[in-house]
Amino acid sequence: MSSKRRITSSLSKSSGPYVPDPQPLSQALAQHQGLARLGRLLQESNRRMAIVEVALPGAMRRFVRAGPVDEEGWTLLAANAAVATKLRHLHPRLLELLAEAGIPPGELRIRVLQSTGG
């Protein structure tokens, strides 16, 4: 059980609503089934990234991000088309590294991140 505290305004003498004390993100994730699953998928994606990162040339590592894991496979996110092309050339080696680490065979997708600027 979490303790509750009352929020009050210095402008008002009346009592405010009760709100729960803040809790660590890991605890919040563990308490909600959907969020717990999301947390496990995020950890799995990061684990896979750590495995394949050794095959990426040093300067290229900062342009590649771990993407989502799902039932069919895993996605690597490339900062631009040139990085995505290089990842596609490395694709067989990346699959080999994942297999050596005991990751079940699945699809390894490579996607280019959409730019947010205009």
Secondary structure, 3 states (H helix, E strand, C coil): CCCEEECCCCCCCCCCCEEECCCCHHHHHHHCHHHHHHHHHHHHHHHHHHHHHHHCCHHHHHHEEEEEECCCEEEEEECCHHHHHHHHHHHHHHHHHHHHCCCCCCEEEEEECCCCCC
